[in-house]
Each structure stands twice: as C-alpha cells, then as structure tokens.
C-alpha cells in the first residue's frame, strides 16, 4: 500500500544511482523508490529485484506513466540529461538532476524554463552546500571573519583517473560531457557562487595528461579529447582574484583545499581524505600575526548518520530540501537556476581555453531572459 505522505521516486541511471541515489532515497523517511530505469530491461528488473523496487522500466515514457511516480532523479551520464529531464518535466514530474546538468547552457536554460512553466520543483545535486565543514566555513565567511577578501585559492586534486590503464568511456569524450571540468568544475563553479557570489570574468587553460585510453570492448587505443587538468583564473564581481587548480590525474597529499585571505583574517577548509570526497573536511582560522587554529564543527551541523560512502550522507540532505520544496510547493536552492550558472561558466571556460583570452561572464538573470 502506498503511503500518501511519502513521495514516490523513480531513479534513472544505475551506476551512481545504485551507489548513492537508491540508498539515499531509501534512507529518507519521506521518499520511496518505486521505479528504476535501465536501458536494458533485464538489467532494470535485476536491479529492481535486488533493491526491492516494485517497477523496472527501459524507457522514460514508461517511468513517467506510472501514477506512483511523483518525482524522478536522473543520475545518467551528462549527454543523456537534457532529453531525459525534458521528458520528465513535460510529464509534470519533479526532478533531481546530477551535475553537470546538460552539455551546454542553452540546454540547461531550456530545462529551467520548462520546470518554471510546469510549476515543478527541480534541484541539482550540488552536495557541497550540505557538508558540515562547508556549512561552518560559509557561516564564518558570512559573519565577516576575513573582512575584505584579498585572495581566494582553491585546489581540488585527485587521482581517480591517474591510472593510464583506466578504460576509455564517455568520460573521455567531450561530446558526451566528460572531463574534469564537467565532473569537478561544475561543483567548483557552484560553490564559488554560493560562498563568494557571482564571477565577473575568467581565464581558463585545460589540458590532457593521458591522451589515449583503451576501449574495453575492442582493446583499441582511442583518443581522449576531454580535459583531466584545469587551471582557472577568476575575477569575482566584487573584484576579488580567485585561483583554481583542478586535476583528476595527480597523486596529491592535499585533495580538496579552499583558502580565503582577507584584511582581518584567514579561513581554510580542507580534506586529506582521498577515498571519500565528502567526509574529512576540517576548518581552520587565524587573524593577522596569529597561528592557524582548527575550529570545531558544531554538533548542529554534523550529519545525523554517517555512511561508508560519504556521498550518501550529503545526498540525503539534498533530498530533504527537495522534499520540503515539493511538500510546500516552493522552489529550493540549488535549483536549475544554479545548474544553468554552473554550466554557463563551464561553457565560457571552454571558450577561454580555445581563444587564449579572458572571457566576461554575463549577468545570470539577463542570460535567463535572453
């Protein structure tokens, strides 16, 4: 019997979907996974059976036709997002979509407009906004701890694709939305906007350290045309310079680090946890002439439950906000508007890399109206 107080969710995409979305929705008291999508129906049925999910489908049309499905989460590779989300939104279903939301800002803007037109609640899995250490960092910034910002430095350095033997797949193809800028830069552009406000202009240099990978089906070496390292120089709307280094092919002791220097103080947020990019973040602060001191994260910000895969802990908070929005009939943040902005910045980073020039960033409201 279906509980009317519970939102019926279909999970589309069974890689990240199985690892994070299904367990996250099953753990949340207000959501029930009622359907799962895989392009191969037998696979969909096997996944549904293993997770005790009542419906298995191999088309989005079948998913949205189910009366129990009120909302759909999309965790497929980026090149599938636009058409899938469009079909879900046209059916009037609420949507949660993974980042990057689409392949370009024009597609993202179309989804934003459609969600608005249909009056549904759409959110994007920008989970760093919901991580305890990040929330403390945000609070300290908003309280003016650093004073007037003078410099921001961000390093996000990992080894997930450092092995040249890792197989060639969609991640290796620009036309399918692969690359470090899409997987990591999409988050970075969102949290810069969240923590520091909009960006005025940027300069990007994208590079590929491993130019070929082996096709797992044929063994043939195929070209990689996506970036695995991104160097970005940004100027925020308030004039603050921001330096960003992103790489998926380095063995670095410090994996994800944010440093903010101001005239009144310094704030540092960082994690050395290579295996889990959600857990392990700590916050340090100092005032001029004083040592950097760790600040304890208050209990009110901590996850009520930790999971072996930390992404589930943060994802449940994204889901919780989405559920509250659906219940109240109100838009939530991050919405598709934030997804459009992140995608726009990625598009312009590619433009800058190709033209070897600084690129000005349009006002988001103007872009959405254009």
C-alpha positions, 0 to 999 in steps of 0.5 A: 500500500502506498503511503500518501505522505511519502513521495514516490521516486523513480531513479534513472541511471544505475551506476551512481544511482545504485551507489548513492541515489537508491540508498539515499532515497531509501534512507529518507523517511519521506521518499520511496523508490518505486521505479528504476530505469535501465536501458536494458530491461533485464538489467532494470528488473535485476536491479529492481529485484535486488533493491526491492523496487516494485517497477523496472522500466527501459524507457522514460515514457514508461517511468513517467506513466506510472501514477506512483511516480511523483518525482524522478532523479536522473543520475545518467551520464551528462549527454543523456540529461537534457532529453531525459529531464525534458521528458520528465518535466513535460510529464509534470514530474519533479526532478533531481538532476546530477551535475553537470546538468546538460552539455551546454547552457542553452540546454540547461536554460531550456530545462529551467524554463520548462520546470518554471512553466510546469510549476515543478520543483527541480534541484541539482545535486550540488552536495557541497552546500550540505557538508558540515565543514562547508556549512561552518566555513560559509557561516564564518565567511558570512559573519565577516571573519576575513573582512575584505577578501584579498585572495581566494585559492582553491585546489581540488586534486585527485587521482581517480583517473591517474591510472593510464590503464583506466578504460576509455568511456564517455568520460573521455569524450567531450561530446558526451560531457566528460572531463574534469571540468564537467565532473569537478568544475561544475561543483567548483563553479557552484560553490564559488557562487554560493560562498563568494557570489557571482564571477565577473570574468575568467581565464581558463587553460585545460589540458590532457595528461593521458591522451589515449585510453583503451576501449574495453570492448575492442582493446583499441587505443582511442583518443581522449579529447576531454580535459583531466587538468584545469587551471582557472583564473577568476575575477569575482564581481566584487573584484576579488582574484580567485585561483583554481587548480583542478586535476583528476590525474595527480597523486596529491597529499592535499585533495580538496583545499579552499583558502580565503585571505582577507584584511582581518583574517584567514579561513581554510577548509580542507580534506586529506581524505582521498577515498571519500570526497565528502567526509574529512573536511576540517576548518581552520582560522587565524587573524593577522600575526596569529597561528592557524587554529582548527575550529570545531564543527558544531554538533548542529551541523554534523550529519545525523548518520554517517555512511561508508560512502560519504556521498550518501550522507550529503545526498540525503540532505539534498533530498530533504530540501527537495522534499520540503520544496515539493511538500510546500510547493516552493522552489529550493536552492540549488535549483536549475537556476544554479545548474544553468550558472554552473554550466554557463561558466563551464561553457565560457571556460571552454571558450577561454581555453580555445581563444587564449583570452579572458572571457566576461561572464554575463549577468545570470538573470539577463542570460535567463531572459535572453 
